[in-house]
Amino acid sequence: MRKLTIAGIALATALTAGCATTDQAAIDEANANANSAEQTAENAMNTANSASAAARKAQQTADQALAAAKAAQKAAEEANERAKRMLERSSKK
């Protein structure tokens, strides 16, 4: 009976150790997955930040182009007014 009890305790210890090993492997795998997910999220954030910076630069370039176009339009309108006045003066002569 004593041998049977010792064998039962040994078997229970072996099973518990096996479960603990399995549990530790699952914990390690979960940690690895969490670390991988964190790295993926960090990479996504870096990509988003880069895209945001590029969009700000594009907006700045578009604003500058719009300002240049407005200045060109104003200059063209002024040139047209001068030409119109010149034509009016020459037609009076």
PyMOL CGO cylinders between C-alpha atoms (Angstrom):
from pymol import cmd
from pymol.cgo import CYLINDER

trace = [
    CYLINDER, 0.00, 0.00, 0.00, 2.84, 2.31, 0.86, 0.3, 1, 1, 1, 1, 1, 1,
    CYLINDER, 2.84, 2.31, 0.86, 4.44, 1.75, -2.56, 0.3, 1, 1, 1, 1, 1, 1,
    CYLINDER, 4.44, 1.75, -2.56, 1.12, 2.54, -4.21, 0.3, 1, 1, 1, 1, 1, 1,
    CYLINDER, 1.12, 2.54, -4.21, 0.81, 5.78, -2.25, 0.3, 1, 1, 1, 1, 1, 1,
    CYLINDER, 0.81, 5.78, -2.25, 4.37, 6.79, -3.15, 0.3, 1, 1, 1, 1, 1, 1,
    CYLINDER, 4.37, 6.79, -3.15, 3.71, 5.93, -6.80, 0.3, 1, 1, 1, 1, 1, 1,
    CYLINDER, 3.71, 5.93, -6.80, 0.49, 8.04, -6.71, 0.3, 1, 1, 1, 1, 1, 1,
    CYLINDER, 0.49, 8.04, -6.71, 2.35, 11.00, -5.22, 0.3, 1, 1, 1, 1, 1, 1,
    CYLINDER, 2.35, 11.00, -5.22, 5.11, 10.63, -7.80, 0.3, 1, 1, 1, 1, 1, 1,
    CYLINDER, 5.11, 10.63, -7.80, 2.54, 10.47, -10.60, 0.3, 1, 1, 1, 1, 1, 1,
    CYLINDER, 2.54, 10.47, -10.60, 0.69, 13.51, -9.26, 0.3, 1, 1, 1, 1, 1, 1,
    CYLINDER, 0.69, 13.51, -9.26, 3.98, 15.40, -8.97, 0.3, 1, 1, 1, 1, 1, 1,
    CYLINDER, 3.98, 15.40, -8.97, 4.95, 14.48, -12.53, 0.3, 1, 1, 1, 1, 1, 1,
    CYLINDER, 4.95, 14.48, -12.53, 1.55, 15.56, -13.87, 0.3, 1, 1, 1, 1, 1, 1,
    CYLINDER, 1.55, 15.56, -13.87, 1.67, 18.82, -11.93, 0.3, 1, 1, 1, 1, 1, 1,
    CYLINDER, 1.67, 18.82, -11.93, 5.18, 19.51, -13.20, 0.3, 1, 1, 1, 1, 1, 1,
    CYLINDER, 5.18, 19.51, -13.20, 4.02, 18.76, -16.73, 0.3, 1, 1, 1, 1, 1, 1,
    CYLINDER, 4.02, 18.76, -16.73, 1.10, 21.16, -16.38, 0.3, 1, 1, 1, 1, 1, 1,
    CYLINDER, 1.10, 21.16, -16.38, 3.36, 23.82, -14.94, 0.3, 1, 1, 1, 1, 1, 1,
    CYLINDER, 3.36, 23.82, -14.94, 5.72, 23.40, -17.87, 0.3, 1, 1, 1, 1, 1, 1,
    CYLINDER, 5.72, 23.40, -17.87, 2.81, 23.59, -20.28, 0.3, 1, 1, 1, 1, 1, 1,
    CYLINDER, 2.81, 23.59, -20.28, 1.45, 26.64, -18.46, 0.3, 1, 1, 1, 1, 1, 1,
    CYLINDER, 1.45, 26.64, -18.46, 4.86, 28.33, -18.60, 0.3, 1, 1, 1, 1, 1, 1,
    CYLINDER, 4.86, 28.33, -18.60, 5.10, 27.58, -22.32, 0.3, 1, 1, 1, 1, 1, 1,
    CYLINDER, 5.10, 27.58, -22.32, 1.67, 29.11, -22.84, 0.3, 1, 1, 1, 1, 1, 1,
    CYLINDER, 1.67, 29.11, -22.84, 2.68, 32.17, -20.82, 0.3, 1, 1, 1, 1, 1, 1,
    CYLINDER, 2.68, 32.17, -20.82, 5.90, 32.50, -22.81, 0.3, 1, 1, 1, 1, 1, 1,
    CYLINDER, 5.90, 32.50, -22.81, 3.98, 32.21, -26.07, 0.3, 1, 1, 1, 1, 1, 1,
    CYLINDER, 3.98, 32.21, -26.07, 1.43, 34.79, -24.91, 0.3, 1, 1, 1, 1, 1, 1,
    CYLINDER, 1.43, 34.79, -24.91, 4.25, 37.16, -23.93, 0.3, 1, 1, 1, 1, 1, 1,
    CYLINDER, 4.25, 37.16, -23.93, 5.91, 36.68, -27.30, 0.3, 1, 1, 1, 1, 1, 1,
    CYLINDER, 5.91, 36.68, -27.30, 2.60, 37.39, -29.05, 0.3, 1, 1, 1, 1, 1, 1,
    CYLINDER, 2.60, 37.39, -29.05, 2.05, 40.49, -26.92, 0.3, 1, 1, 1, 1, 1, 1,
    CYLINDER, 2.05, 40.49, -26.92, 5.56, 41.74, -27.67, 0.3, 1, 1, 1, 1, 1, 1,
    CYLINDER, 5.56, 41.74, -27.67, 5.01, 41.13, -31.37, 0.3, 1, 1, 1, 1, 1, 1,
    CYLINDER, 5.01, 41.13, -31.37, 1.69, 42.98, -31.26, 0.3, 1, 1, 1, 1, 1, 1,
    CYLINDER, 1.69, 42.98, -31.26, 3.32, 45.87, -29.42, 0.3, 1, 1, 1, 1, 1, 1,
    CYLINDER, 3.32, 45.87, -29.42, 6.08, 46.07, -32.04, 0.3, 1, 1, 1, 1, 1, 1,
    CYLINDER, 6.08, 46.07, -32.04, 3.49, 45.97, -34.83, 0.3, 1, 1, 1, 1, 1, 1,
    CYLINDER, 3.49, 45.97, -34.83, 1.54, 48.77, -33.15, 0.3, 1, 1, 1, 1, 1, 1,
    CYLINDER, 1.54, 48.77, -33.15, 4.71, 50.83, -32.75, 0.3, 1, 1, 1, 1, 1, 1,
    CYLINDER, 4.71, 50.83, -32.75, 5.57, 50.31, -36.43, 0.3, 1, 1, 1, 1, 1, 1,
    CYLINDER, 5.57, 50.31, -36.43, 2.04, 51.34, -37.40, 0.3, 1, 1, 1, 1, 1, 1,
    CYLINDER, 2.04, 51.34, -37.40, 2.32, 54.48, -35.25, 0.3, 1, 1, 1, 1, 1, 1,
    CYLINDER, 2.32, 54.48, -35.25, 5.65, 55.37, -36.85, 0.3, 1, 1, 1, 1, 1, 1,
    CYLINDER, 5.65, 55.37, -36.85, 4.14, 54.90, -40.30, 0.3, 1, 1, 1, 1, 1, 1,
    CYLINDER, 4.14, 54.90, -40.30, 1.14, 57.05, -39.36, 0.3, 1, 1, 1, 1, 1, 1,
    CYLINDER, 1.14, 57.05, -39.36, 3.43, 59.77, -38.01, 0.3, 1, 1, 1, 1, 1, 1,
    CYLINDER, 3.43, 59.77, -38.01, 5.47, 59.72, -41.22, 0.3, 1, 1, 1, 1, 1, 1,
    CYLINDER, 5.47, 59.72, -41.22, 2.31, 59.93, -43.32, 0.3, 1, 1, 1, 1, 1, 1,
    CYLINDER, 2.31, 59.93, -43.32, 1.07, 62.81, -41.19, 0.3, 1, 1, 1, 1, 1, 1,
    CYLINDER, 1.07, 62.81, -41.19, 4.34, 64.70, -41.66, 0.3, 1, 1, 1, 1, 1, 1,
    CYLINDER, 4.34, 64.70, -41.66, 4.20, 64.09, -45.41, 0.3, 1, 1, 1, 1, 1, 1,
    CYLINDER, 4.20, 64.09, -45.41, 0.60, 65.34, -45.51, 0.3, 1, 1, 1, 1, 1, 1,
    CYLINDER, 0.60, 65.34, -45.51, 1.58, 68.50, -43.61, 0.3, 1, 1, 1, 1, 1, 1,
    CYLINDER, 1.58, 68.50, -43.61, 4.42, 69.10, -46.08, 0.3, 1, 1, 1, 1, 1, 1,
    CYLINDER, 4.42, 69.10, -46.08, 2.07, 68.55, -49.02, 0.3, 1, 1, 1, 1, 1, 1,
    CYLINDER, 2.07, 68.55, -49.02, -0.43, 70.98, -47.50, 0.3, 1, 1, 1, 1, 1, 1,
    CYLINDER, -0.43, 70.98, -47.50, 2.31, 73.58, -47.05, 0.3, 1, 1, 1, 1, 1, 1,
    CYLINDER, 2.31, 73.58, -47.05, 3.39, 73.13, -50.68, 0.3, 1, 1, 1, 1, 1, 1,
    CYLINDER, 3.39, 73.13, -50.68, -0.23, 73.42, -51.86, 0.3, 1, 1, 1, 1, 1, 1,
    CYLINDER, -0.23, 73.42, -51.86, -0.69, 76.60, -49.82, 0.3, 1, 1, 1, 1, 1, 1,
    CYLINDER, -0.69, 76.60, -49.82, 2.43, 78.09, -51.37, 0.3, 1, 1, 1, 1, 1, 1,
    CYLINDER, 2.43, 78.09, -51.37, 1.28, 77.13, -54.87, 0.3, 1, 1, 1, 1, 1, 1,
    CYLINDER, 1.28, 77.13, -54.87, -2.13, 78.70, -54.23, 0.3, 1, 1, 1, 1, 1, 1,
    CYLINDER, -2.13, 78.70, -54.23, -0.52, 81.92, -53.00, 0.3, 1, 1, 1, 1, 1, 1,
    CYLINDER, -0.52, 81.92, -53.00, 1.69, 82.01, -56.11, 0.3, 1, 1, 1, 1, 1, 1,
    CYLINDER, 1.69, 82.01, -56.11, -1.31, 81.38, -58.36, 0.3, 1, 1, 1, 1, 1, 1,
    CYLINDER, -1.31, 81.38, -58.36, -3.27, 84.19, -56.69, 0.3, 1, 1, 1, 1, 1, 1,
    CYLINDER, -3.27, 84.19, -56.69, -0.31, 86.56, -57.12, 0.3, 1, 1, 1, 1, 1, 1,
    CYLINDER, -0.31, 86.56, -57.12, 0.00, 85.56, -60.78, 0.3, 1, 1, 1, 1, 1, 1,
    CYLINDER, 0.00, 85.56, -60.78, -3.72, 86.11, -61.30, 0.3, 1, 1, 1, 1, 1, 1,
    CYLINDER, -3.72, 86.11, -61.30, -3.51, 89.56, -59.70, 0.3, 1, 1, 1, 1, 1, 1,
    CYLINDER, -3.51, 89.56, -59.70, -0.52, 90.47, -61.88, 0.3, 1, 1, 1, 1, 1, 1,
    CYLINDER, -0.52, 90.47, -61.88, -2.35, 89.26, -64.99, 0.3, 1, 1, 1, 1, 1, 1,
    CYLINDER, -2.35, 89.26, -64.99, -5.45, 91.28, -64.10, 0.3, 1, 1, 1, 1, 1, 1,
    CYLINDER, -5.45, 91.28, -64.10, -3.31, 94.38, -63.57, 0.3, 1, 1, 1, 1, 1, 1,
    CYLINDER, -3.31, 94.38, -63.57, -1.56, 93.81, -66.89, 0.3, 1, 1, 1, 1, 1, 1,
    CYLINDER, -1.56, 93.81, -66.89, -4.95, 93.42, -68.60, 0.3, 1, 1, 1, 1, 1, 1,
    CYLINDER, -4.95, 93.42, -68.60, -6.13, 96.71, -67.05, 0.3, 1, 1, 1, 1, 1, 1,
    CYLINDER, -6.13, 96.71, -67.05, -3.00, 98.49, -68.28, 0.3, 1, 1, 1, 1, 1, 1,
    CYLINDER, -3.00, 98.49, -68.28, -3.42, 97.04, -71.75, 0.3, 1, 1, 1, 1, 1, 1,
    CYLINDER, -3.42, 97.04, -71.75, -7.09, 98.05, -71.78, 0.3, 1, 1, 1, 1, 1, 1,
    CYLINDER, -7.09, 98.05, -71.78, -6.20, 101.64, -70.83, 0.3, 1, 1, 1, 1, 1, 1,
    CYLINDER, -6.20, 101.64, -70.83, -3.50, 101.75, -73.50, 0.3, 1, 1, 1, 1, 1, 1,
    CYLINDER, -3.50, 101.75, -73.50, -5.99, 100.55, -76.13, 0.3, 1, 1, 1, 1, 1, 1,
    CYLINDER, -5.99, 100.55, -76.13, -8.53, 103.13, -75.02, 0.3, 1, 1, 1, 1, 1, 1,
    CYLINDER, -8.53, 103.13, -75.02, -5.92, 105.92, -75.25, 0.3, 1, 1, 1, 1, 1, 1,
    CYLINDER, -5.92, 105.92, -75.25, -4.73, 104.81, -78.67, 0.3, 1, 1, 1, 1, 1, 1,
    CYLINDER, -4.73, 104.81, -78.67, -8.28, 104.61, -80.00, 0.3, 1, 1, 1, 1, 1, 1,
    CYLINDER, -8.28, 104.61, -80.00, -8.91, 108.24, -78.93, 0.3, 1, 1, 1, 1, 1, 1,
    CYLINDER, -8.91, 108.24, -78.93, -5.95, 109.52, -80.93, 0.3, 1, 1, 1, 1, 1, 1,
]
cmd.load_cgo(trace, "trace")
